[in-house]
Amino acid sequence: MVKKLLKKLSSFEKSEYSDNKYTSENSFGYINIEKIRGKTWEISNISINIDLRKKGYGKKLIKHTFKFMKKQGATGVLLNSPVEEATGFWNKMGFRDVNKRMKL
């Protein structure tokens, strides 16, 4: 299943989006990751096509991403998710809240 998802992801073409809800029929979603310092990586954004949410695709994408990061030698992963509604999802994936960013 993950290979099938990655095939879709690799054929992803930029599409218009609004409020992180992708409208492209050709993609199931995306994830942005970056090695930020030493062996620490950051997940800065993830979005799953609105029609495919609540079906396990996000979980599979995150698990595959963790495997990739581990192969790269990652020892830590930070999450920068401004979406309050996604807190439950991230908690299920093993993340815990250690800091809140605030802006004016």
C-alpha positions as CSV (number, residue, x, y, z in Angstrom):
1,M,0.0,0.0,0.0
2,V,2.8,2.5,0.9
3,K,4.5,1.8,-2.5
4,K,1.3,2.6,-4.2
5,L,0.9,5.9,-2.2
6,L,4.5,6.8,-2.9
7,K,4.0,6.3,-6.6
8,K,1.1,8.7,-6.5
9,L,3.2,11.1,-4.5
10,S,6.1,10.9,-6.9
11,S,3.7,11.8,-9.8
12,F,2.4,14.7,-7.8
13,E,2.0,17.9,-9.7
14,K,1.6,21.3,-8.1
15,S,-2.1,22.0,-7.7
16,E,-4.1,24.9,-6.3
17,Y,-5.0,24.6,-2.6
18,S,-7.0,26.4,0.0
19,D,-6.7,26.0,3.7
20,N,-4.4,23.0,3.2
21,K,-7.2,21.1,1.4
22,Y,-5.7,19.9,-1.9
23,T,-8.0,19.9,-4.8
24,S,-5.8,17.9,-7.3
25,E,-7.3,14.6,-8.3
26,N,-3.8,13.3,-9.1
27,S,-2.4,13.4,-5.6
28,F,-3.3,11.9,-2.3
29,G,-1.3,14.6,-0.4
30,Y,2.2,15.7,0.6
31,I,4.6,16.1,3.5
32,N,7.4,18.7,3.9
33,I,10.5,17.5,5.9
34,E,13.9,19.0,6.4
35,K,17.1,18.1,8.2
36,I,17.5,21.2,10.4
37,R,20.6,20.5,12.6
38,G,22.8,17.6,13.4
39,K,20.6,14.5,13.4
40,T,17.3,16.4,14.0
41,W,14.7,16.6,11.3
42,E,11.5,18.8,11.1
43,I,8.1,18.1,9.7
44,S,6.8,21.5,8.7
45,N,3.6,20.6,6.8
46,I,1.5,17.6,5.8
47,S,-1.8,17.6,4.0
48,I,-3.9,14.7,2.7
49,N,-6.5,15.2,-0.1
50,I,-9.8,16.1,1.7
51,D,-11.6,13.2,-0.1
52,L,-9.0,10.7,1.3
53,R,-8.8,11.9,4.9
54,K,-9.8,9.6,7.8
55,K,-8.7,6.5,5.8
56,G,-5.2,6.0,7.2
57,Y,-3.2,7.7,4.5
58,G,-1.7,10.3,6.8
59,K,-0.6,7.6,9.2
60,K,1.0,5.6,6.5
61,L,2.8,8.6,5.1
62,I,4.1,9.6,8.5
63,K,5.3,6.0,9.2
64,H,7.1,5.8,5.9
65,T,8.7,9.3,6.6
66,F,9.9,8.1,9.9
67,K,11.6,5.1,8.2
68,F,13.2,7.4,5.7
69,M,14.5,9.7,8.5
70,K,15.8,6.7,10.5
71,K,17.8,5.5,7.4
72,Q,19.3,9.0,7.2
73,G,20.5,8.7,10.8
74,A,17.8,10.9,12.5
75,T,17.7,10.8,16.3
76,G,15.1,13.5,16.7
77,V,12.0,14.8,14.9
78,L,10.4,18.2,15.6
79,L,6.9,19.1,14.4
80,N,5.9,22.5,13.4
81,S,2.1,22.2,12.9
82,P,0.0,25.3,13.2
83,V,-3.2,23.3,12.8
84,E,-4.9,23.0,16.2
85,E,-7.4,20.4,14.9
86,A,-4.5,18.0,14.1
87,T,-3.3,17.8,17.7
88,G,-5.1,14.4,18.2
89,F,-3.5,13.0,15.1
90,W,0.0,14.0,16.1
91,N,-0.5,12.7,19.6
92,K,-1.5,9.3,18.1
93,M,1.7,9.4,16.1
94,G,3.7,9.8,19.2
95,F,4.3,13.5,19.4
96,R,3.9,15.5,22.6
97,D,3.4,19.2,23.0
98,V,6.6,20.8,24.4
99,N,6.3,24.3,23.2
100,K,3.7,26.6,21.9
101,R,4.5,29.3,19.4
102,M,2.7,32.6,19.6
103,K,2.5,35.5,17.2
104,L,1.1,39.0,17.3
